[in-house]
Amino acid sequence: MKGTVVVIAAHAFEARAVAGVGRGVVKEPWGSWMLYRGEMWDIPLAVIRCGPGKVAAAAAAQAAIQYLDPAVIVSFGVAGSPDPSTEIGTMVIARAVVDVALEELGDLPVEIPSRFESPTELRDVFLTVPGSTEGLVLCWEGQVASPSRRPPIDGIHGGPLAVDWESAAVAQVAQMWNIPWAVLKVISDHGEEDRLRRVAVVAKRPLQWAAETLRRACAAYLAEGLGGAVDHDDQDEKLISREEQSED
């Protein structure tokens, strides 16, 4: 299957971790972002360091679809967890991503998707790599452990929880264009006061293994030719595939 493995990361240390499993990787400015391009085995690789936040992540995902011919898109990096029993370094593969801000706007007169179920075929391949765990990712631009601002986690069960700022944007854009997507997050903190000083150091080794997991999973997925079978758990009924658009 042709196409590029596109990885979207908010921070430079996250992007460098993925670039480290590639070969012939060249780093260059891409607008206000940084783009790393090379190969994983014989698969084209592109890593976009877009900066934090949903707007940046959505713009990067859309630019990737326009210019980089993605076979898959992966939101990659570190995340906090509101559950102190979740060990630092836990590698979470999202079974679903919830945009918390949109989830709380349930009384709007139009339906706005706020929960994105990850494509099962791609997710299952990621979970075959040792060390990965299925969980739920909350996309919530707030503090993980602030007493006054805390992600709404009541009633959420089933696997570890990760909280990040970008994953829902990547998932939504990829799903709009029927591109297989995955979210891979390494738990780096529980919202400690000094988290920003510790994140890159604490997550360095787990991020390296997460990047290797990404390399193995994407290679296996594309080698098996699964890229043409995307399951979004019935959400694709409202979408028109790129193949159908080209036929029109």
C-alpha positions as CSV (number, residue, x, y, z in Angstrom):
1,M,0.0,0.0,0.0
2,K,1.4,3.4,-1.0
3,G,1.3,6.4,1.3
4,T,3.2,8.0,4.2
5,V,3.1,7.3,7.9
6,V,2.3,10.7,9.3
7,V,3.0,11.4,12.9
8,I,1.8,14.6,14.6
9,A,3.5,15.6,17.8
10,A,3.2,18.8,19.8
11,H,6.7,19.1,21.2
12,A,10.2,18.7,19.8
13,F,11.3,15.9,22.1
14,E,8.3,13.9,21.0
15,A,9.0,14.4,17.3
16,R,12.7,13.6,17.8
17,A,11.7,10.3,19.4
18,V,9.8,9.2,16.3
19,A,12.4,10.6,13.9
20,G,14.9,8.4,15.8
21,V,13.4,5.2,14.5
22,G,13.5,6.4,10.9
23,R,16.4,6.4,8.5
24,G,17.7,9.2,6.3
25,V,15.6,11.6,8.2
26,V,15.9,15.3,7.3
27,K,14.6,18.1,9.4
28,E,13.3,21.2,7.8
29,P,10.9,24.1,8.6
30,W,7.4,23.7,7.2
31,G,5.7,27.0,7.6
32,S,5.9,27.7,11.4
33,W,6.2,24.0,12.1
34,M,9.1,21.6,11.9
35,L,8.9,18.6,9.5
36,Y,11.0,15.5,9.8
37,R,11.0,13.4,6.6
38,G,12.6,10.0,6.0
39,E,11.7,6.3,5.9
40,M,10.8,3.5,8.2
41,W,12.2,0.5,6.4
42,D,10.7,1.2,2.9
43,I,7.7,3.2,4.2
44,P,7.8,7.0,3.8
45,L,7.8,8.7,7.2
46,A,6.8,12.3,8.0
47,V,6.7,13.7,11.5
48,I,5.2,17.1,12.1
49,R,6.1,19.1,15.2
50,C,3.1,21.4,15.3
51,G,3.1,22.9,18.8
52,P,0.5,22.3,21.6
53,G,-3.3,22.7,21.3
54,K,-6.2,21.5,19.2
55,V,-6.0,24.2,16.6
56,A,-2.3,23.5,15.8
57,A,-3.0,19.7,15.7
58,A,-6.0,20.1,13.4
59,A,-4.2,22.3,11.0
60,A,-1.2,19.9,10.9
61,A,-3.5,17.0,10.2
62,Q,-5.3,18.8,7.4
63,A,-2.0,19.9,5.9
64,A,-0.7,16.3,6.1
65,I,-3.8,15.1,4.2
66,Q,-3.3,17.8,1.5
67,Y,0.4,17.5,0.9
68,L,1.8,14.3,2.4
69,D,-0.4,11.5,1.1
70,P,-0.9,9.8,4.5
71,A,-1.6,6.1,4.7
72,V,-2.1,6.5,8.5
73,I,-2.0,9.4,10.9
74,V,-0.8,9.0,14.4
75,S,-1.1,11.5,17.3
76,F,2.0,10.8,19.4
77,G,3.5,12.0,22.5
78,V,3.2,12.3,26.3
79,A,0.0,12.8,28.3
80,G,-1.0,13.2,31.9
81,S,-3.3,10.9,33.9
82,P,-5.7,11.9,36.6
83,D,-5.4,8.5,38.1
84,P,-2.3,8.2,40.4
85,S,-2.4,4.4,40.2
86,T,-1.5,4.6,36.5
87,E,2.3,4.2,36.4
88,I,4.5,6.8,34.8
89,G,5.6,5.3,31.4
90,T,2.4,3.5,30.7
91,M,1.9,3.4,27.0
92,V,-1.8,4.0,26.1
93,I,-3.3,3.1,22.7
94,A,-6.6,5.0,22.5
95,R,-9.7,2.9,21.9
96,A,-11.5,6.2,21.8
97,V,-10.8,9.9,22.1
98,V,-13.3,12.3,23.8
99,D,-13.2,16.0,23.1
100,V,-14.3,17.2,26.6
101,A,-15.3,20.7,25.5
102,L,-17.6,19.4,22.8
103,E,-18.9,16.6,25.0
104,E,-20.2,19.3,27.4
105,L,-22.2,21.1,24.7
106,G,-24.9,18.5,24.5
107,D,-27.8,21.0,24.2
108,L,-26.8,22.4,20.8
109,P,-29.4,22.3,18.0
110,V,-27.0,20.5,15.7
111,E,-25.1,17.3,16.3
112,I,-21.4,17.8,16.8
113,P,-19.2,14.7,17.2
114,S,-17.3,14.7,20.4
115,R,-16.3,11.0,20.8
116,F,-14.1,9.3,18.2
117,E,-13.7,5.5,18.2
118,S,-10.3,4.5,16.8
119,P,-10.2,2.2,13.7
120,T,-10.2,-1.3,15.2
121,E,-7.8,-2.9,12.7
122,L,-5.1,-0.4,13.2
123,R,-5.6,-0.3,17.0
124,D,-5.4,-4.0,17.3
125,V,-2.1,-4.1,15.4
126,F,-0.7,-1.6,17.9
127,L,-1.9,-3.7,20.8
128,T,0.0,-6.7,19.5
129,V,3.3,-4.9,20.3
130,P,4.5,-5.7,23.9
131,G,4.1,-3.0,26.4
132,S,1.0,-1.3,25.0
133,T,-2.3,-0.9,26.9
134,E,-5.7,0.0,25.5
135,G,-7.3,3.0,27.2
136,L,-9.3,6.2,26.9
137,V,-7.9,9.6,25.9
138,L,-9.6,12.8,27.0
139,C,-8.7,15.8,25.0
140,W,-9.0,18.6,27.5
141,E,-7.1,21.8,27.6
142,G,-6.9,22.2,31.3
143,Q,-4.8,21.1,34.3
144,V,-4.8,17.4,35.0
145,A,-4.7,17.7,38.8
146,S,-6.0,21.3,39.5
147,P,-8.5,21.3,42.4
148,S,-10.7,23.8,40.5
149,R,-10.2,22.5,37.0
150,R,-10.2,18.8,36.5
151,P,-11.2,16.6,33.5
152,P,-14.7,15.2,34.0
153,I,-13.8,11.5,34.7
154,D,-16.8,10.4,36.7
155,G,-18.4,7.3,35.2
156,I,-15.5,6.6,32.9
157,H,-14.2,3.1,33.3
158,G,-12.1,0.5,31.4
159,G,-8.4,0.8,31.2
160,P,-6.1,3.7,32.0
161,L,-7.0,7.3,31.3
162,A,-4.8,9.8,29.5
163,V,-5.4,13.5,29.2
164,D,-3.8,15.5,26.3
165,W,-4.5,18.6,24.3
166,E,-4.3,17.4,20.7
167,S,-5.7,13.9,20.0
168,A,-9.3,14.7,19.4
169,A,-8.4,17.3,16.7
170,V,-6.2,14.8,14.9
171,A,-8.9,12.1,15.2
172,Q,-11.6,14.3,13.9
173,V,-9.8,15.6,10.8
174,A,-8.5,12.1,9.9
175,Q,-11.9,10.6,10.3
176,M,-13.5,13.3,8.2
177,W,-11.2,12.3,5.3
178,N,-11.5,8.5,6.0
179,I,-7.8,8.2,6.9
180,P,-6.9,5.4,9.4
181,W,-5.7,7.0,12.6
182,A,-4.3,6.1,16.0
183,V,-3.4,7.8,19.2
184,L,-0.4,6.6,21.2
185,K,0.4,8.4,24.4
186,V,2.9,7.8,27.1
187,I,1.9,8.7,30.7
188,S,4.4,11.3,31.9
189,D,2.8,12.8,35.0
190,H,-0.2,13.0,37.3
191,G,-0.4,16.8,37.2
192,E,2.4,17.5,39.6
193,E,3.4,21.1,40.1
194,D,6.8,20.6,38.5
195,R,5.5,18.5,35.6
196,L,6.7,20.8,32.9
197,R,10.3,20.5,34.1
198,R,10.1,16.7,34.5
199,V,8.0,15.6,31.5
200,A,10.8,15.2,28.9
201,V,13.1,13.5,31.3
202,V,10.6,11.2,32.8
203,A,9.2,10.1,29.5
204,K,12.4,9.8,27.5
205,R,12.9,6.0,27.6
206,P,9.2,5.1,27.4
207,L,8.9,7.5,24.4
208,Q,11.7,5.7,22.7
209,W,9.8,2.4,23.1
210,A,6.6,4.0,22.0
211,A,8.3,5.2,18.8
212,E,9.5,1.6,18.2
213,T,6.0,0.4,18.8
214,L,4.7,2.8,16.2
215,R,7.3,1.7,13.7
216,R,6.4,-2.0,14.2
217,A,2.7,-1.5,14.2
218,C,2.5,0.7,11.1
219,A,4.8,-1.6,9.2
220,A,2.7,-4.6,10.0
221,Y,-0.6,-2.8,9.3
222,L,0.5,-1.6,5.9
223,A,2.2,-4.9,5.0
224,E,-1.0,-6.8,5.7
225,G,-2.9,-4.4,3.4
226,L,-5.3,-3.5,6.1
227,G,-5.3,0.2,5.2
228,G,-8.3,-0.2,3.0
229,A,-10.6,-1.5,5.7
230,V,-11.3,1.3,8.2
231,D,-13.8,0.7,10.9
232,H,-15.1,3.8,12.7
233,D,-17.9,1.9,14.5
234,D,-20.7,3.1,12.2
235,Q,-19.5,6.8,12.3
236,D,-18.4,6.5,8.7
237,E,-22.0,6.3,7.5
238,K,-22.0,10.1,7.6
239,L,-18.8,10.4,5.7
240,I,-18.0,10.1,2.0
241,S,-14.8,8.2,1.3
242,R,-12.0,9.7,-0.8
243,E,-12.5,6.8,-3.3
244,E,-16.1,7.7,-3.8
245,Q,-15.2,11.4,-4.2
246,S,-12.7,10.5,-6.9
247,E,-15.3,8.4,-8.8
248,D,-17.6,11.4,-8.8
